Amino acid sequence: MELHLLDRVVGVTREEKINEIKTSEPLMLNIGTATTVGVVTSARKNEAQVALKRPISAAIGSRVAISRRIDSRWRLIGVGVIKS
């Protein structure tokens, strides 16, 4: 998946910069109407591979909303595009 991270975290009162995605980090992915949690298996600057807990069927080129666990809540940190 190709990544496009935001500059700041959405939904928190204090301004917090977004760190790069790391390997073995849990992420919540929203693809269309489907939502699933996955673990990052490989992360590079603008690309990541994620192993999903619950498989989702999506077309190549679909857009993905990416959320990270911050202060015990899922917060939007970026978007992605499915490559393969």
C-alpha positions as CSV (number, residue, x, y, z in Angstrom):
1,M,0.0,0.0,0.0
2,E,1.3,3.5,-0.9
3,L,1.2,5.9,2.1
4,H,0.4,9.5,2.4
5,L,0.7,10.6,6.1
6,L,-0.9,13.8,7.4
7,D,1.2,16.5,9.1
8,R,-0.7,16.3,12.4
9,V,-3.0,13.9,14.2
10,V,-6.8,14.5,13.7
11,G,-9.1,14.6,16.7
12,V,-6.8,15.6,19.6
13,T,-6.8,18.9,21.5
14,R,-3.0,19.3,21.5
15,E,-1.0,19.5,18.3
16,E,1.0,16.3,17.7
17,K,3.1,15.4,14.8
18,I,2.8,12.0,13.1
19,N,5.8,9.7,13.3
20,E,6.6,7.3,10.5
21,I,4.9,3.9,10.4
22,K,7.0,1.2,12.0
23,T,7.1,-2.6,11.5
24,S,4.8,-4.6,13.8
25,E,2.7,-1.6,14.6
26,P,-1.1,-2.2,14.8
27,L,-3.2,0.0,12.5
28,M,-6.9,0.2,11.8
29,L,-7.7,0.4,8.1
30,N,-11.0,1.6,6.6
31,I,-11.5,0.5,3.0
32,G,-14.9,1.6,1.6
33,T,-17.4,0.5,4.2
34,A,-15.2,-2.3,5.6
35,T,-13.0,-1.8,8.7
36,T,-10.3,-4.1,9.9
37,V,-7.2,-4.1,12.1
38,G,-3.8,-5.2,10.8
39,V,-0.1,-5.4,11.8
40,V,2.6,-3.8,9.7
41,T,4.9,-6.5,8.3
42,S,7.1,-4.2,6.2
43,A,7.4,-0.4,6.4
44,R,9.4,2.0,4.1
45,K,9.1,5.7,3.8
46,N,6.0,5.9,1.5
47,E,5.0,2.2,1.4
48,A,3.9,-0.5,3.8
49,Q,2.6,-4.0,3.8
50,V,0.0,-4.9,6.4
51,A,-1.2,-8.4,7.5
52,L,-4.9,-8.0,8.2
53,K,-6.7,-9.8,11.1
54,R,-9.9,-10.0,9.0
55,P,-9.4,-10.2,5.2
56,I,-11.1,-7.6,3.1
57,S,-11.8,-7.7,-0.6
58,A,-10.9,-4.5,-2.4
59,A,-9.8,-3.4,-5.8
60,I,-6.3,-2.3,-6.7
61,G,-6.3,1.5,-6.5
62,S,-8.8,1.7,-3.7
63,R,-8.2,4.4,-1.1
64,V,-7.6,3.4,2.5
65,A,-8.0,5.5,5.7
66,I,-5.2,4.7,8.2
67,S,-5.7,5.1,11.9
68,R,-3.2,4.6,14.8
69,R,-3.9,4.0,18.5
70,I,-3.2,7.3,20.3
71,D,-4.3,7.9,24.0
72,S,-6.4,4.7,23.9
73,R,-8.4,5.8,20.8
74,W,-8.0,5.3,17.1
75,R,-6.9,8.5,15.4
76,L,-6.7,9.3,11.7
77,I,-3.0,9.6,10.7
78,G,-3.2,9.3,6.9
79,V,-4.5,7.7,3.7
80,G,-3.2,5.1,1.4
81,V,-3.8,3.5,-2.0
82,I,-3.8,-0.3,-2.5
83,K,-1.0,-1.2,-4.9
84,S,-1.3,-5.1,-5.0
